[in-house]
């Protein structure tokens, strides 16, 4: 029985590690793609190459997730679509959950058992 549990634990750890690594690589690739897409977006807005409504009010950028935007009088234009944000944060959540499960599998907490006892308690 011990060998089965050990093999199952190793298999689970390998799968969690591979899942975390794959999610981290995918999130990094998506980050690089979004970063490359937003590099010169502010300059293109200032030169008038980006179509927007009205006069250009401001340009800005953020690093997590990499995004650049131009704010016009009638609205704003961004380089990062909403679906990319959902995928990016979903992958980051998957990385955090996989690493947490992997760490908990390597250092499990002892299970103390039930603390509730039937019958009248101290407040009775």
MDAnalysis code that builds the backbone (N, CA, C; Angstrom):
import MDAnalysis as mda
import numpy as np

u = mda.Universe.empty(372, n_residues=124, atom_resindex=np.repeat(np.arange(124), 3), trajectory=True)
u.add_TopologyAttr("name", ["N", "CA", "C"] * 124)
u.add_TopologyAttr("resid", np.arange(1, 125))
u.add_TopologyAttr("resname", ["UNK", "UNK", "UNK", "UNK", "UNK", "UNK", "UNK", "UNK", "UNK", "UNK", "UNK", "UNK", "UNK", "UNK", "UNK", "UNK", "UNK", "UNK", "UNK", "UNK", "UNK", "UNK", "UNK", "UNK", "UNK", "UNK", "UNK", "UNK", "UNK", "UNK", "UNK", "UNK", "UNK", "UNK", "UNK", "UNK", "UNK", "UNK", "UNK", "UNK", "UNK", "UNK", "UNK", "UNK", "UNK", "UNK", "UNK", "UNK", "UNK", "UNK", "UNK", "UNK", "UNK", "UNK", "UNK", "UNK", "UNK", "UNK", "UNK", "UNK", "UNK", "UNK", "UNK", "UNK", "UNK", "UNK", "UNK", "UNK", "UNK", "UNK", "UNK", "UNK", "UNK", "UNK", "UNK", "UNK", "UNK", "UNK", "UNK", "UNK", "UNK", "UNK", "UNK", "UNK", "UNK", "UNK", "UNK", "UNK", "UNK", "UNK", "UNK", "UNK", "UNK", "UNK", "UNK", "UNK", "UNK", "UNK", "UNK", "UNK", "UNK", "UNK", "UNK", "UNK", "UNK", "UNK", "UNK", "UNK", "UNK", "UNK", "UNK", "UNK", "UNK", "UNK", "UNK", "UNK", "UNK", "UNK", "UNK", "UNK", "UNK", "UNK", "UNK", "UNK"])
u.atoms.positions = np.array([
    [0.814, -1.192, 0.000],
    [0.000, 0.000, 0.000],
    [0.861, 1.260, 0.000],
    [1.982, 1.223, 0.705],
    [2.853, 2.387, 0.770],
    [3.461, 2.692, -0.588],
    [3.838, 1.663, -1.338],
    [4.431, 1.888, -2.657],
    [3.433, 2.516, -3.614],
    [2.175, 2.129, -3.519],
    [1.150, 2.710, -4.382],
    [0.963, 4.180, -4.054],
    [0.903, 4.504, -2.770],
    [0.757, 5.909, -2.385],
    [1.965, 6.727, -2.808],
    [3.140, 6.172, -2.683],
    [4.349, 6.890, -3.074],
    [4.367, 7.122, -4.579],
    [4.024, 6.116, -5.353],
    [3.999, 6.267, -6.810],
    [2.926, 7.258, -7.233],
    [1.776, 7.202, -6.586],
    [0.703, 8.149, -6.915],
    [1.124, 9.566, -6.552],
    [1.784, 9.720, -5.424],
    [2.252, 11.042, -5.020],
    [3.296, 11.598, -5.982],
    [4.202, 10.733, -6.427],
    [5.205, 11.174, -7.396],
    [4.559, 11.553, -8.721],
    [3.627, 10.737, -9.170],
    [2.943, 11.019, -10.434],
    [2.181, 12.339, -10.345],
    [1.518, 12.552, -9.218],
    [0.770, 13.801, -9.021],
    [1.717, 14.992, -9.005],
    [2.856, 14.840, -8.336],
    [3.826, 15.934, -8.277],
    [4.387, 16.249, -9.663],
    [4.666, 15.208, -10.446],
    [5.182, 15.431, -11.804],
    [4.134, 16.139, -12.659],
    [2.883, 15.697, -12.577],
    [1.824, 16.332, -13.365],
    [1.593, 17.779, -12.944],
    [1.612, 18.033, -11.639],
    [1.448, 19.409, -11.171],
    [2.630, 20.273, -11.596],
    [3.830, 19.729, -11.520],
    [5.005, 20.474, -11.959],
    [4.972, 20.776, -13.443],
    [4.588, 19.787, -14.246],
    [4.475, 20.012, -15.691],
    [3.370, 21.022, -16.009],
    [2.257, 20.921, -15.295],
    [1.176, 21.887, -15.500],
    [1.599, 23.300, -15.151],
    [2.307, 23.448, -14.039],
    [2.782, 24.771, -13.636],
    [3.794, 25.310, -14.649],
    [4.708, 24.451, -15.108],
    [5.717, 24.893, -16.077],
    [5.079, 25.275, -17.409],
    [4.134, 24.469, -17.878],
    [3.461, 24.770, -19.138],
    [2.655, 26.067, -19.041],
    [1.940, 26.259, -17.925],
    [1.179, 27.487, -17.746],
    [2.101, 28.696, -17.643],
    [3.240, 28.537, -16.978],
    [4.187, 29.642, -16.847],
    [4.807, 30.002, -18.196],
    [5.150, 29.004, -18.994],
    [5.710, 29.271, -20.324],
    [4.668, 29.940, -21.216],
    [3.438, 29.472, -21.160],
    [2.374, 30.067, -21.974],
    [2.088, 31.495, -21.532],
    [2.039, 31.732, -20.219],
    [1.818, 33.091, -19.724],
    [2.974, 34.000, -20.122],
    [4.207, 33.492, -20.082],
    [5.362, 34.287, -20.506],
    [5.325, 34.617, -21.982],
    [4.920, 33.654, -22.796],
    [4.815, 33.906, -24.239],
    [3.727, 34.936, -24.533],
    [2.594, 34.822, -23.848],
    [1.524, 35.798, -24.036],
    [1.961, 37.178, -23.557],
    [2.700, 37.225, -22.446],
    [3.215, 38.497, -21.949],
    [4.153, 39.128, -22.978],
    [5.046, 38.326, -23.549],
    [5.966, 38.840, -24.560],
    [5.237, 39.345, -25.796],
    [4.218, 38.632, -26.217],
    [3.431, 39.055, -27.377],
    [2.722, 40.372, -27.106],
    [2.095, 40.484, -25.943],
    [1.401, 41.729, -25.600],
    [2.378, 42.888, -25.419],
    [3.550, 42.600, -24.857],
    [4.558, 43.640, -24.669],
    [5.064, 44.154, -26.021],
    [5.360, 43.229, -26.933],
    [5.839, 43.638, -28.259],
    [4.769, 44.429, -29.008],
    [3.527, 44.086, -28.770],
    [2.433, 44.781, -29.449],
    [2.254, 46.208, -28.944],
    [2.629, 46.452, -27.678],
    [2.379, 47.768, -27.093],
    [3.599, 48.676, -27.080],
    [4.697, 48.286, -27.731],
    [5.935, 49.056, -27.631],
    [5.825, 50.488, -28.168],
    [5.399, 50.663, -29.388],
    [5.387, 52.003, -29.973],
    [3.968, 52.544, -30.184],
    [3.023, 52.045, -29.399],
    [1.627, 52.448, -29.597],
    [1.421, 53.926, -29.254],
    [2.092, 54.416, -28.202],
    [1.954, 55.825, -27.828],
    [2.464, 56.764, -28.913],
    [3.575, 56.405, -29.534],
    [4.116, 57.227, -30.618],
    [3.182, 57.235, -31.824],
    [2.612, 56.064, -32.134],
    [1.676, 56.008, -33.257],
    [0.436, 56.846, -32.988],
    [-0.004, 56.900, -31.732],
    [-1.157, 57.742, -31.396],
    [-0.816, 59.214, -31.568],
    [0.371, 59.606, -31.114],
    [0.766, 61.012, -31.211],
    [0.988, 61.446, -32.650],
    [1.374, 60.527, -33.523],
    [1.565, 60.865, -34.932],
    [0.267, 60.807, -35.723],
    [-0.821, 60.363, -35.097],
    [-2.110, 60.312, -35.772],
    [-2.335, 59.050, -36.579],
    [-1.549, 58.009, -36.347],
    [-1.701, 56.761, -37.099],
    [-2.786, 55.856, -36.517],
    [-3.256, 56.138, -35.309],
    [-4.308, 55.346, -34.664],
    [-5.603, 56.138, -34.751],
    [-6.634, 55.489, -35.255],
    [-7.922, 56.166, -35.409],
    [-8.625, 56.235, -34.059],
    [-9.021, 57.402, -33.683],
    [-9.759, 57.608, -32.441],
    [-10.773, 58.715, -32.650],
    [-11.635, 58.892, -31.701],
    [-12.672, 59.902, -31.830],
    [-12.249, 61.224, -31.224],
    [-11.980, 62.208, -32.059],
    [-11.657, 63.545, -31.566],
    [-10.169, 63.751, -31.351],
    [-9.893, 64.709, -30.474],
    [-8.516, 65.109, -30.197],
    [-7.885, 64.159, -29.178],
    [-6.568, 63.939, -29.321],
    [-5.827, 63.078, -28.408],
    [-5.639, 63.799, -27.079],
    [-6.072, 63.167, -25.979],
    [-5.934, 63.763, -24.661],
    [-4.692, 63.274, -23.929],
    [-4.459, 61.973, -23.923],
    [-3.275, 61.430, -23.240],
    [-2.957, 60.030, -23.763],
    [-1.738, 59.620, -23.511],
    [-1.309, 58.253, -23.789],
    [-0.742, 57.685, -22.499],
    [-0.778, 56.374, -22.388],
    [-0.261, 55.737, -21.185],
    [0.094, 54.289, -21.448],
    [0.752, 53.700, -20.451],
    [1.146, 52.301, -20.565],
    [1.182, 51.685, -19.181],
    [0.976, 50.377, -19.120],
    [1.096, 49.638, -17.865],
    [1.950, 48.404, -18.128],
    [2.542, 47.873, -17.088],
    [3.450, 46.737, -17.267],
    [2.811, 45.405, -16.930],
    [1.724, 45.373, -16.156],
    [1.065, 44.104, -15.839],
    [-0.435, 44.255, -15.985],
    [-1.022, 43.720, -16.968],
    [-0.455, 43.147, -18.180],
    [0.089, 44.253, -19.058],
    [1.003, 43.942, -19.952],
    [1.562, 44.994, -20.799],
    [0.477, 45.550, -21.708],
    [0.248, 46.823, -21.562],
    [-0.835, 47.461, -22.295],
    [-0.453, 48.910, -22.549],
    [-0.859, 49.425, -23.665],
    [-0.704, 50.836, -23.983],
    [-2.042, 51.338, -24.460],
    [-2.357, 52.577, -24.144],
    [-3.643, 53.119, -24.548],
    [-3.491, 54.577, -24.928],
    [-4.456, 55.009, -25.728],
    [-4.568, 56.402, -26.126],
    [-5.979, 56.845, -25.770],
    [-6.076, 57.923, -25.036],
    [-7.386, 58.426, -24.634],
    [-7.728, 59.628, -25.512],
    [-8.846, 59.496, -26.230],
    [-9.332, 60.559, -27.101],
    [-10.548, 61.203, -26.458],
    [-11.059, 62.252, -27.079],
    [-12.229, 62.949, -26.542],
    [-13.458, 62.043, -26.494],
    [-13.633, 61.186, -27.481],
    [-14.824, 60.346, -27.568],
    [-14.623, 58.931, -27.041],
    [-13.478, 58.608, -26.516],
    [-13.237, 57.260, -26.006],
    [-11.756, 56.953, -26.003],
    [-11.434, 55.725, -25.668],
    [-10.021, 55.343, -25.632],
    [-9.796, 54.096, -26.484],
    [-8.563, 53.939, -26.936],
    [-8.148, 52.805, -27.749],
    [-7.008, 52.122, -27.007],
    [-7.096, 50.787, -26.889],
    [-6.096, 50.017, -26.157],
    [-5.496, 48.955, -27.064],
    [-4.288, 48.503, -26.726],
    [-3.642, 47.466, -27.525],
    [-4.029, 46.064, -27.081],
    [-4.494, 45.919, -25.854],
    [-4.789, 44.592, -25.320],
    [-6.287, 44.327, -25.357],
    [-6.723, 43.313, -26.094],
    [-8.150, 42.982, -26.088],
    [-8.554, 42.307, -24.770],
    [-9.827, 42.336, -24.485],
    [-10.336, 41.814, -23.221],
    [-10.090, 40.318, -23.085],
    [-10.222, 39.560, -24.171],
    [-10.007, 38.110, -24.090],
    [-8.566, 37.796, -23.725],
    [-7.610, 38.625, -24.169],
    [-6.213, 38.386, -23.821],
    [-5.978, 38.610, -22.329],
    [-6.675, 39.586, -21.758],
    [-6.580, 39.802, -20.314],
    [-7.120, 38.607, -19.550],
    [-8.250, 38.070, -19.995],
    [-8.818, 36.898, -19.329],
    [-7.888, 35.697, -19.408],
    [-7.303, 35.466, -20.569],
    [-6.384, 34.335, -20.734],
    [-5.132, 34.552, -19.886],
    [-4.596, 35.755, -19.882],
    [-3.377, 36.059, -19.135],
    [-3.589, 35.836, -17.637],
    [-4.644, 36.403, -17.076],
    [-4.883, 36.237, -15.647],
    [-5.319, 34.817, -15.300],
    [-5.991, 34.130, -16.215],
    [-6.316, 32.726, -15.989],
    [-5.068, 31.865, -15.913],
    [-4.107, 32.133, -16.792],
    [-2.841, 31.386, -16.761],
    [-2.043, 31.683, -15.492],
    [-2.045, 32.945, -15.056],
    [-1.348, 33.275, -13.811],
    [-2.008, 32.587, -12.622],
    [-3.330, 32.517, -12.619],
    [-4.039, 31.812, -11.552],
    [-3.699, 30.332, -11.574],
    [-3.621, 29.748, -12.753],
    [-3.257, 28.336, -12.888],
    [-1.845, 28.073, -12.374],
    [-0.922, 28.977, -12.646],
    [0.447, 28.827, -12.147],
    [0.463, 28.860, -10.628],
    [-0.228, 29.826, -10.040],
    [-0.240, 29.948, -8.581],
    [-0.893, 28.729, -7.935],
    [-2.005, 28.266, -8.481],
    [-2.688, 27.091, -7.916],
    [-1.835, 25.831, -8.057],
    [-1.184, 25.654, -9.189],
    [-0.353, 24.469, -9.390],
    [0.856, 24.464, -8.464],
    [1.495, 25.598, -8.316],
    [2.661, 25.669, -7.433],
    [2.241, 25.466, -5.980],
    [1.113, 26.038, -5.592],
    [0.615, 25.851, -4.225],
    [0.281, 24.389, -3.968],
    [-0.386, 23.730, -4.904],
    [-0.708, 22.308, -4.736],
    [0.556, 21.456, -4.710],
    [1.539, 21.830, -5.506],
    [2.799, 21.094, -5.517],
    [3.529, 21.239, -4.179],
    [3.554, 22.431, -3.640],
    [4.202, 22.642, -2.345],
    [3.464, 21.938, -1.215],
    [2.135, 21.953, -1.268],
    [1.363, 21.264, -0.232],
    [1.518, 19.757, -0.343],
    [1.727, 19.257, -1.548],
    [1.952, 17.825, -1.725],
    [3.315, 17.390, -1.216],
    [4.294, 18.263, -1.324],
    [5.634, 17.918, -0.849],
    [5.761, 18.067, 0.664],
    [5.014, 18.996, 1.241],
    [5.046, 19.224, 2.690],
    [3.616, 19.217, 3.227],
    [3.001, 18.041, 3.322],
    [1.601, 18.007, 3.759],
    [1.493, 18.317, 5.253],
    [0.376, 18.911, 5.599],
    [0.095, 19.172, 7.002],
    [-0.463, 17.905, 7.628],
    [-0.163, 17.660, 8.873],
    [-0.756, 16.483, 9.514],
    [-2.252, 16.689, 9.715],
    [-3.007, 15.644, 9.500],
    [-4.450, 15.706, 9.681],
    [-4.769, 15.294, 11.115],
    [-5.254, 16.227, 11.938],
    [-5.452, 15.909, 13.350],
    [-6.681, 15.056, 13.622],
    [-7.551, 14.892, 12.655],
    [-8.781, 14.141, 12.890],
    [-9.896, 15.073, 13.319],
    [-10.975, 14.476, 13.757],
    [-12.129, 15.282, 14.154],
    [-11.883, 15.898, 15.525],
    [-12.226, 17.149, 15.647],
    [-12.101, 17.807, 16.944],
    [-13.443, 17.865, 17.656],
    [-14.502, 17.585, 16.931],
    [-15.827, 17.638, 17.538],
    [-16.130, 16.313, 18.224],
    [-16.592, 16.381, 19.422],
    [-16.954, 15.175, 20.171],
    [-18.443, 15.217, 20.476],
    [-19.144, 14.123, 20.304],
    [-20.582, 14.126, 20.594],
    [-20.820, 14.282, 22.101],
    [-21.958, 14.820, 22.399],
    [-22.319, 14.979, 23.809],
    [-22.235, 16.433, 24.219],
    [-22.574, 16.688, 25.449],
    [-22.564, 18.073, 25.916],
    [-21.125, 18.594, 25.985],
    [-20.963, 19.833, 25.567],
    [-19.656, 20.445, 25.555],
    [-19.433, 21.263, 26.816],
    [-18.384, 22.063, 26.809],
    [-18.041, 22.829, 28.005],
    [-19.091, 23.901, 28.343],
    [-19.881, 24.325, 27.369],
    [-20.862, 25.389, 27.639],
    [-22.164, 24.867, 28.223],
    [-22.351, 23.559, 28.415],
    [-23.612, 23.018, 28.898],
    [-23.711, 23.062, 30.373],
])
